[in-house]
Amino acid sequence: MDTVGRWSPVRFAHVAGAALWVGGQQALSLVILPLARRMLAPETKDRFTAEEGRRFGLLTGAVSLPVQLATGWAVAWHKGVTWAALTEPGYGRTLAARLALFVLVMPAAVGHGIAHARNRAEPARSLAVVSLVGSLGVVLLAAALPAT
């Protein structure tokens, strides 16, 4: 297996962390929350969604985000990416767009958690949609990165 090198576990951790975060958002939004709304009494649903939100936030904040930041930095360093390279066509600009979108998505995700904790349903829902759509954009830009 000459295609699996010592950087493969780092790239794997980066992809797995992204899959956990974005896949978790999709699963919660498209499967778990609609079922909870349909099958649970309002007070049970509220308690359930608050608890799953706290757990998901803790998991992503304590595990996924640090893994993403550390492995993303490591992969960029390994590939020789510099600040100046982020302005160059191809890999640099695509990575810069991905980073910029990530920087916009994170406050939306945090804002969603805060709005939900304060029982502000409409802003929480809007910020959840912004976070999910932005996260999918981050993954799309990751897939668009040219091979180097």
N, C-alpha and C positions, 0 to 999 in steps of 0.2 A: 504494500500500500504506500507507494511513494508519493501520493497526493496528500496524505495526512502528515502534516509536519508539527513542529512544536507550537506553532501559532494557532493550529486548529482548535485546541480547547478554549483559547481566548475568543476566537471568532464564534465558537459554539456558545459560550457563555453570553456573548453579546446578543446573538440571535435568540437564544432561549429566554433571556431577560425581556427582550422586546416582545416575543411571543406571549410571555406571561402577562405583560402589561396590556398590550393591545388585544390579545385574545380574551383576556379577562374582562376588559371593557365590553367587547362584543358579546361575550356569553352573558354578562350581567344585563346588558341593555336589550338583547334580542331574545333571550331565553328565560333567565331567572326572574327578572322584574315583571315581565308580562304574566308569567305564571303566578307569581306572588299576588299581583293585583287581582287576578281572576279567582284564585283559590283560597286566599286568606282573608279573614275578617280585617277590617280597617286597622284596629289597634294592634293586631298580630302582625299585619303587613308592615306597619310603621316600625315596630320593634325589630322585625326581621331585616328590613332594608337598612335601618340604622346600624345594626350589628354587622351585616355583611359589608356595608360601606366602610365601617371602621376597620374590619379585618383586611379588606382589600387594600385600603389606604396604608395600613401598617405594613402589609406584605410588600407593596410596591415602593413605599418610602424607605423601608428598612433593608430590603433585599434588591428588588429589581432596579430601582434608580441608582443606587451606588454601584451595582454591577454594570449597568449601562454606561455610567460615566467613566468608571475605571477601565473597562474593556474598550470603550470607544476611544479614549485617550491613548491606550496602549496600541490599538490597531493603527490609529493615525500616526503615532510616533514610529511604529514599525514600517509603515509605508512611506515615511519621510515627509509627511504633510507639514507644511509651515503655514504661518499666518498669511504670508504672501501667496502661497499656493491656492488659497481659498478664493482668489480673484481670477485665477486662470480658468479658461474654458475646460469643459469636460469634468473630470473627477473633482477638481477644486471647487468650481461653482456649484455643482450638484451637492457636494458635501456642505458647502456654506448655506445653501437653501435649506437643506435638511436640518442643520444646526439652528438656523433662524426659526424654522417652524417649530422645532422642539422647544426653543426658548419661549415661544408664544403659547404652546400647548400646556406647559407646566403651570403657569398661573391660572389657566382655565381649569385644570384638574384640581388645584388647591382651592380655587374659588368655589368649585362645585361642592367640595367637602364642607367648606365653611357655610355656604348657603344652605346645604342640606341640614347641617347641625343646628342652624338657626331657624329651621322650619320655613324656609323661603323656597317653596316648591318650584315656582316658575323660573327664577334665576338659576336654581340648582339644575333644572332640566335643560335650560339653554346652555349653561356652561358644560354640562355632560355631553351634549351634542357637539359643541365646539371642540371639546377635548377628544372625543372619539373620532370625529372627522379629521382633526389635525393630526392625531396619532396615525390614522390610516395614511395620511399624506406623508408623514415621516417614513413609514414603511415603504410606500411607493417610491419615494426618493432614494431609499436604501437599495431597492431593487434596480433603480435606474443608474446607480453608480457604475461607471465603466470599469471593467476588469483592468487591474494594473499588474 
